Amino acid sequence: MTCRKAHAAAFNPFVVFKAEAVEVTGEPRSWFSSQGYDRQFCGECGSRVIARNGDEVEVSLGSLDEPGVLEPQYESWIVRREPWLRPLDKPQHDHERQA
């Protein structure tokens, strides 16, 4: 439940990129919530912006300036889905997706 507690919501939509495709400007602060998982937030306002997990970077959808540009490709961690949330019509993964 660390992920849900970290973003204080029933779910957290984010976009996954290869680490080398992401450039961060400014000076983010870090919180290592679990081994190998670095949650980074804005050093100015405290907003959680990205998470680094191995060779991937997760960018929170809420941090993007333009809504509706990206569409979900899958859902992961559906074992934690709230019973009142309907599944998306996309591939489903009980836990992490398999690359």
Rosetta silent file (secondary structure, phi, psi, omega in degrees, C-alpha in Angstrom):
SEQUENCE: MTCRKAHAAAFNPFVVFKAEAVEVTGEPRSWFSSQGYDRQFCGECGSRVIARNGDEVEVSLGSLDEPGVLEPQYESWIVRREPWLRPLDKPQHDHERQA
SCORE:     score description
SCORE:     0.000 S_00000001
   1 L     0.000    3.818 -179.603    0.000    0.000    0.000 S_00000001
   2 H   -55.480  -43.450 -177.734    3.065    2.283   -0.075 S_00000001
   3 H   -61.245  -46.558 -178.867    2.116    3.658   -3.515 S_00000001
   4 H   -64.450  -39.110  178.738   -1.416    4.613   -2.493 S_00000001
   5 H   -68.657  -35.730 -178.249   -0.187    6.257    0.675 S_00000001
   6 H   -64.636  -36.243  179.661    2.547    8.140   -1.198 S_00000001
   7 H  -107.740    1.728  172.279    0.076    9.880   -3.513 S_00000001
   8 L    53.333   43.971  179.884   -2.888    9.824   -1.094 S_00000001
   9 L  -149.969  164.830 -179.339   -5.389    8.661   -3.701 S_00000001
  10 L   -69.173  -23.961  176.272   -7.223    5.529   -4.836 S_00000001
  11 L  -157.179  164.110 -177.674   -5.077    5.365   -7.970 S_00000001
  12 L  -137.569   99.266  177.123   -2.207    7.203   -9.634 S_00000001
  13 L   -74.455  133.919  177.433   -2.127    7.512  -13.417 S_00000001
  14 E  -149.157  163.241  179.397    1.359    7.960  -14.798 S_00000001
  15 E  -107.699  137.543 -178.301    3.336    7.602  -18.006 S_00000001
  16 E  -105.861  129.080  177.134    6.373    5.313  -18.148 S_00000001
  17 E  -126.453  156.366  167.825    9.486    6.304  -20.084 S_00000001
  18 E   -65.921  142.025 -175.044   12.963    4.843  -20.386 S_00000001
  19 H   -55.253  -38.662 -177.353   15.208    6.788  -18.002 S_00000001
  20 H   -69.759  -12.562 -179.840   17.421    8.121  -20.785 S_00000001
  21 H   -90.024   -2.973 -175.196   14.378    9.738  -22.463 S_00000001
  22 L  -113.906  129.644  174.890   13.598   11.967  -19.454 S_00000001
  23 L  -119.069  125.471  179.525   15.341   15.224  -18.612 S_00000001
  24 L  -107.981  129.206  174.672   14.516   16.931  -15.329 S_00000001
  25 L  -106.065  161.431 -175.688   15.331   20.585  -14.798 S_00000001
  26 L    86.569 -168.614 -178.073   15.422   22.267  -11.428 S_00000001
  27 L  -123.795   87.033  179.019   16.370   20.532   -8.223 S_00000001
  28 L   -69.389  154.475  174.027   13.913   17.806   -7.274 S_00000001
  29 E  -101.777  157.616 -175.447   13.987   16.337   -3.796 S_00000001
  30 E  -121.911  150.834  171.056   13.864   12.575   -3.266 S_00000001
  31 E  -137.121  114.665  178.742   12.128   10.105   -1.028 S_00000001
  32 E   -86.435   94.523 -173.812   13.253    6.485   -1.319 S_00000001
  33 E   -76.140  -25.648  176.455    9.973    4.782   -0.407 S_00000001
  34 E  -157.852  167.419 -175.539   11.282    1.279   -1.039 S_00000001
  35 L   -55.426  123.125  177.082   14.442   -0.355   -2.322 S_00000001
  36 L    79.365    3.918 -176.556   15.247    0.960   -5.801 S_00000001
  37 E  -119.900  105.064 -175.476   12.197    3.249   -5.939 S_00000001
  38 E  -104.651  106.979  177.041   13.027    6.955   -5.813 S_00000001
  39 E   -87.551  124.686 -177.705    9.985    9.237   -5.655 S_00000001
  40 E  -114.495  139.638 -178.056   10.978   12.752   -6.668 S_00000001
  41 E  -132.805  159.722 -178.067    9.055   15.899   -5.931 S_00000001
  42 L   -64.016  127.846  178.518    9.432   19.585   -6.721 S_00000001
  43 L   -69.751  -15.823  179.642   11.833   21.292   -4.321 S_00000001
  44 L   -89.248  -54.200 -173.019    9.761   24.504   -4.613 S_00000001
  45 L  -107.355  -14.399  178.835    6.122   23.435   -4.183 S_00000001
  46 L    88.729   -1.765 -179.814    6.412   19.822   -3.000 S_00000001
  47 L   -65.115  134.099  175.310    4.337   18.314   -5.839 S_00000001
  48 E   -73.556  125.737 -173.688    5.234   14.725   -6.631 S_00000001
  49 E  -114.469  -50.766 -177.198    6.374   14.745  -10.231 S_00000001
  50 E  -137.329  167.217  170.259    8.317   11.595  -11.110 S_00000001
  51 E  -136.552  137.071  176.843    9.520    8.297   -9.739 S_00000001
  52 E  -104.431  127.574 -176.581   12.674    6.513  -10.804 S_00000001
  53 E  -139.485   95.026 -177.389   12.462    2.745  -10.787 S_00000001
  54 L    65.429 -125.839 -178.525   15.451    0.969  -12.324 S_00000001
  55 L   -94.750   15.341  178.894   15.770    1.978  -15.974 S_00000001
  56 E  -118.501  153.484  173.154   12.288    3.549  -16.067 S_00000001
  57 E  -124.693  129.783  177.571   10.907    6.918  -15.044 S_00000001
  58 E  -102.113  123.615  179.910    7.243    7.321  -14.136 S_00000001
  59 E  -107.762  122.464 -179.667    5.822   10.790  -14.817 S_00000001
  60 E   -64.177  130.379  179.796    2.585   11.649  -12.998 S_00000001
  61 H   -59.291  -34.870 -179.315   -0.163   12.550  -15.476 S_00000001
  62 H   -65.481  -13.393  179.610   -1.311   15.347  -13.186 S_00000001
  63 H   -89.982   -6.629  179.648    2.026   17.107  -13.697 S_00000001
  64 L   -81.006  146.093 -177.073    1.508   17.489  -17.457 S_00000001
  65 L   -75.914  -28.024 -174.010    0.283   20.856  -18.755 S_00000001
  66 L  -118.889  114.875  178.602   -2.109   19.506  -21.395 S_00000001
  67 L   -74.710  155.978  173.833   -4.799   16.941  -20.522 S_00000001
  68 L    80.878    5.334 -178.542   -5.964   14.285  -22.963 S_00000001
  69 L   -77.828  -33.600 -176.546   -2.692   13.950  -24.876 S_00000001
  70 L  -113.928  150.704  179.152   -1.994   10.410  -23.676 S_00000001
  71 L  -124.050  139.361  179.999   -4.235    7.354  -23.450 S_00000001
  72 L   -59.080  143.651  177.142   -3.762    4.401  -21.081 S_00000001
  73 L  -106.402  -21.363 -179.183   -2.240    1.261  -22.593 S_00000001
  74 L  -165.605  169.345  171.406   -2.762   -1.050  -19.601 S_00000001
  75 E  -122.186  137.952  175.788   -3.670   -1.143  -15.915 S_00000001
  76 L  -121.773  164.925 -178.664   -1.388   -2.539  -13.238 S_00000001
  77 L    56.398   40.256 -179.320   -1.887   -3.404   -9.576 S_00000001
  78 H   -68.471  -15.286  175.465   -5.557   -4.153  -10.163 S_00000001
  79 H   -64.206  -17.847  179.296   -5.545   -6.281   -6.990 S_00000001
  80 H  -101.912    2.965 -178.568   -5.604   -2.917   -5.178 S_00000001
  81 L   -62.644  136.440  173.617   -8.414   -1.403   -7.295 S_00000001
  82 L   -63.424  141.522 -177.003  -11.270    0.045   -5.282 S_00000001
  83 L   -62.670  -21.498 -179.229  -14.418   -2.041   -5.802 S_00000001
  84 L   -87.608   -6.600  177.478  -16.327    1.004   -7.072 S_00000001
  85 L   -88.635  129.794  177.665  -13.810    1.723   -9.866 S_00000001
  86 L   -81.043  141.768  176.794  -14.619    0.147  -13.215 S_00000001
  87 L   -66.700  148.749  172.185  -11.769   -1.544  -15.095 S_00000001
  88 L   -76.127  156.908  176.383  -10.508    0.101  -18.251 S_00000001
  89 L   -84.682   61.119 -177.686  -10.938   -1.767  -21.516 S_00000001
  90 L  -139.546  165.236  176.206   -7.165   -2.328  -21.618 S_00000001
  91 L   -55.117  141.972 -175.709   -4.832   -5.201  -20.650 S_00000001
  92 E  -114.695  139.673  178.339   -4.958   -5.882  -16.900 S_00000001
  93 L  -130.428  125.673  179.800   -2.070   -6.838  -14.581 S_00000001
  94 L   -57.338  -41.214 -178.451   -2.602   -7.984  -11.003 S_00000001
  95 L  -127.083 -134.102  176.663    0.715   -6.468   -9.952 S_00000001
  96 L   -64.856  148.614  173.654    3.571   -4.990  -12.013 S_00000001
  97 L   -75.592  152.468  176.429    3.295   -5.416  -15.761 S_00000001
  98 L   -92.265  122.457 -177.040    5.804   -7.762  -17.340 S_00000001
  99 L   -66.485    0.000    0.000    8.061   -5.877  -19.771 S_00000001
